[in-house]
Amino acid sequence: MAAVLAAGITQIDNAAREPEIVDICLMLNEMGARIYGAGTSTVVVEGVEELHPVRHVTVGDRIVAGTWAFGAAMTRGDVTVHGVDPQHLELALDKVVTTGASVTATPDGFNVRMDRRPTAVDTSTLPYPGFATDLLPMAIGLAAVSEGTSLVTENIYDGRFMFINELVRLGADIRVNGHHAAVRGRARLSSAPVRATDIRAGAGLVIAALCADGITEISDVHHIDRGYPDMVSDLRGLGVDVERAVAPEETLFSF
């Protein structure tokens, strides 16, 4: 973004390759920028004098879409996600299929349907197009209710496993060794008060709570709001009994 109006040519090496990067480069090029190599590890930007307004529809949020995909597999549900390209989630959806779900592309998204208890599958995060670290809490949640033992490896974000203690409070059987987590699946989880430590951890706890007996309260949900601005309405639309409550000095979800 800075380079498009800078004098001369800028080269960015080891550039991110995510669809969101490609999308913003596309928009900037529509505005008159000269960006080459979007979606590769080397991006070259030839500076221009000015940009002009355009109308642009941003790419769908693949992490939110992936959250619903894993949630559908965990709850043995039937969920259609609109407004996202399933190719942006190819590896994540392959993992969902490996657990036993069926995934079908639709004209503007995809459908996930699960008819039985998921089967354990190993997961390892890598930079795009590898498995996204932001989806790892959902993968761990899925592993927690799957049949068998899954090995989950985090290669990108050191703090990703912080939420595991919260998931264990819901009855998950997880053993952590460095950046590896061995998850032994259980048929059901159990309710408990838990706390969202970040956006994706909070979302992971939400979908795990759908597989827990009793009422689960999730606090510090302001983290979740940053990535899922209307999650309660979406959950209710899927048939979930959920309410947003204001507790002393904090806001929480109650299932």
C-alpha positions in Angstrom: 0.0 0.0 0.0 2.9 2.4 0.8 4.8 1.4 -2.3 2.1 2.1 -4.9 2.6 5.9 -4.4 6.4 5.8 -3.8 8.8 6.9 -6.4 10.6 4.1 -8.3 10.2 0.4 -8.1 9.8 -1.5 -4.8 10.4 -5.2 -4.5 9.0 -7.2 -1.5 10.6 -10.6 -1.0 9.1 -13.4 1.2 5.7 -11.8 0.7 2.5 -13.3 2.1 0.5 -15.2 -0.5 -2.9 -15.3 1.1 -6.1 -14.6 -1.0 -6.5 -11.4 1.0 -3.1 -10.1 -0.3 -4.1 -11.0 -3.8 -7.4 -9.2 -3.4 -6.0 -6.0 -2.1 -3.4 -6.0 -4.9 -6.3 -6.5 -7.4 -8.2 -3.6 -5.9 -5.1 -1.3 -6.0 -4.4 -2.3 -9.6 -8.0 -1.4 -10.4 -7.3 2.0 -8.8 -4.3 2.6 -11.1 -1.5 0.9 -9.2 1.1 -1.3 -10.9 1.6 -4.4 -8.8 3.1 -7.6 -10.2 3.5 -11.0 -8.6 0.5 -11.0 -6.2 0.0 -14.5 -4.8 3.7 -15.3 -5.1 6.6 -14.8 -2.7 8.0 -11.9 -4.6 5.9 -8.8 -5.2 7.1 -5.9 -7.4 5.5 -2.5 -7.2 6.1 0.3 -9.7 5.1 3.6 -8.1 2.4 5.8 -9.7 1.5 9.4 -9.2 -2.0 8.9 -8.0 -4.9 6.4 -7.6 -8.5 6.8 -8.6 -11.7 5.5 -6.9 -13.2 2.2 -7.8 -16.0 -0.1 -6.6 -14.7 -3.4 -5.3 -16.2 -6.3 -3.4 -13.7 -7.8 -1.0 -12.9 -11.5 -0.9 -14.8 -13.6 1.5 -13.4 -14.3 5.0 -11.9 -17.8 4.7 -11.2 -18.1 8.4 -14.8 -17.4 9.4 -15.9 -19.8 6.6 -13.5 -22.5 8.0 -14.9 -22.0 11.5 -18.4 -22.9 10.3 -17.0 -25.9 8.3 -15.3 -27.4 11.4 -18.4 -26.6 13.5 -20.6 -28.5 11.1 -18.3 -31.5 11.2 -18.1 -31.4 15.0 -21.8 -31.2 15.6 -22.7 -33.7 12.8 -24.6 -30.9 11.1 -25.5 -29.7 7.6 -24.3 -26.1 7.0 -24.0 -24.1 3.8 -21.5 -21.2 3.8 -22.0 -18.3 1.4 -19.7 -15.7 0.0 -16.3 -17.5 0.1 -14.3 -19.4 -2.5 -13.8 -23.0 -1.3 -10.5 -23.1 -3.2 -9.1 -20.6 -0.6 -9.8 -23.3 2.0 -8.8 -26.3 0.0 -6.5 -28.0 2.6 -8.8 -27.2 5.5 -11.8 -28.7 3.7 -9.7 -31.7 2.8 -9.1 -32.3 6.5 -12.8 -32.0 7.2 -13.5 -34.6 4.4 -10.9 -36.9 5.9 -12.8 -36.9 9.2 -15.8 -38.3 7.4 -17.8 -35.2 6.3 -19.0 -34.5 2.8 -18.0 -31.1 1.3 -19.8 -29.8 -1.8 -19.1 -26.6 -3.7 -22.1 -24.3 -4.3 -22.4 -21.3 -6.7 -21.2 -18.9 -4.1 -19.6 -21.1 -1.4 -19.8 -24.7 -0.1 -21.8 -27.1 2.0 -20.5 -29.3 4.8 -22.5 -32.3 6.0 -21.5 -34.8 8.6 -23.7 -37.9 9.4 -21.5 -39.6 12.0 -18.8 -39.1 14.6 -15.7 -37.6 13.1 -12.6 -39.7 12.6 -9.2 -38.4 14.0 -6.9 -36.7 11.5 -3.4 -35.1 12.0 -3.0 -31.4 11.3 0.1 -29.2 10.9 0.1 -25.5 10.3 2.1 -23.9 7.5 2.1 -20.5 5.6 -0.5 -20.3 2.9 -1.4 -22.4 1.0 -0.8 -24.7 4.0 -3.2 -25.1 6.8 -3.9 -21.7 8.4 -2.8 -21.2 12.0 -6.0 -19.3 12.6 -8.0 -22.4 12.1 -6.0 -24.6 14.5 -8.3 -24.0 17.5 -11.1 -25.3 15.4 -9.0 -28.3 14.3 -8.2 -29.1 17.9 -11.9 -28.8 18.8 -12.7 -31.2 16.1 -10.0 -33.6 17.2 -11.4 -33.4 20.8 -14.7 -35.0 19.8 -13.3 -37.3 17.1 -12.8 -41.1 17.3 -9.2 -41.8 17.8 -6.1 -39.7 18.6 -4.9 -36.7 16.5 -1.5 -35.1 16.5 -1.7 -31.4 16.0 1.5 -29.4 15.2 1.8 -25.6 15.4 4.6 -24.2 13.3 3.8 -20.5 13.1 2.3 -18.9 16.2 4.0 -19.6 19.5 0.9 -18.6 21.6 -1.6 -20.7 19.7 -1.8 -23.4 22.4 -2.7 -20.9 25.1 -6.4 -21.8 24.8 -5.8 -25.5 25.3 -6.2 -25.1 29.1 -9.6 -23.7 28.5 -10.6 -26.5 26.2 -9.4 -29.0 28.8 -11.8 -27.4 31.2 -14.5 -28.5 28.8 -13.3 -32.1 29.2 -11.0 -32.4 26.2 -8.1 -34.9 26.6 -5.0 -33.0 25.3 -1.3 -33.5 26.0 1.1 -30.8 24.9 4.8 -31.3 24.1 6.4 -28.2 22.7 4.6 -27.3 19.5 2.8 -30.6 19.3 -0.5 -31.5 20.9 -1.8 -35.1 21.1 -5.6 -35.0 21.3 -7.5 -38.1 22.3 -11.1 -37.7 21.2 -14.1 -38.1 23.4 -17.7 -38.7 22.4 -18.9 -35.6 24.3 -17.4 -32.7 26.2 -18.7 -31.2 29.4 -19.8 -27.7 30.2 -17.6 -25.3 32.2 -16.9 -21.5 32.5 -14.1 -20.7 30.0 -12.4 -17.6 28.8 -11.5 -16.5 25.2 -7.9 -15.6 25.0 -7.9 -14.3 21.4 -10.2 -14.2 18.4 -9.7 -17.7 17.1 -9.4 -19.3 20.5 -12.7 -17.8 21.4 -14.3 -19.1 18.2 -12.8 -22.5 18.9 -14.4 -22.6 22.3 -17.7 -21.6 20.9 -17.9 -24.5 18.5 -16.5 -26.8 21.2 -19.3 -25.7 23.5 -21.8 -26.9 21.0 -20.5 -30.4 21.7 -20.6 -30.1 25.5 -23.3 -31.3 27.8 -24.9 -28.6 30.0 -24.5 -24.8 29.8 -21.2 -23.3 28.9 -20.3 -19.7 29.6 -17.6 -18.0 27.6 -16.2 -14.8 28.9 -14.0 -12.1 27.3 -16.0 -12.4 24.1 -14.9 -9.0 22.9 -12.0 -10.9 21.3 -14.5 -12.9 19.3 -16.3 -9.7 18.2 -13.2 -8.6 16.4 -13.4 -11.5 13.9 -17.1 -12.5 14.1 -19.2 -9.3 14.6 -22.6 -11.0 14.6 -21.8 -14.5 15.8 -24.8 -14.9 18.1 -27.2 -14.2 15.3 -25.4 -16.7 13.0 -25.5 -19.3 15.7 -29.2 -18.8 16.3 -29.8 -19.1 12.6 -28.2 -22.5 12.8 -30.5 -23.5 15.6 -28.2 -22.9 18.6 -29.6 -21.9 22.0 -27.3 -19.1 22.8 -27.6 -15.7 24.4 -25.3 -12.8 25.0 -25.2 -11.7 28.6 -23.5 -8.9 30.5 -21.8 -10.2 33.6 -20.1 -8.0 36.2 -17.3 -6.1 34.4 -17.5 -8.4 31.3 -19.6 -9.7 28.5 -20.1 -13.4 27.9 -21.8 -16.0 25.7 -24.0 -18.6 27.4 -24.9 -21.9 25.7 
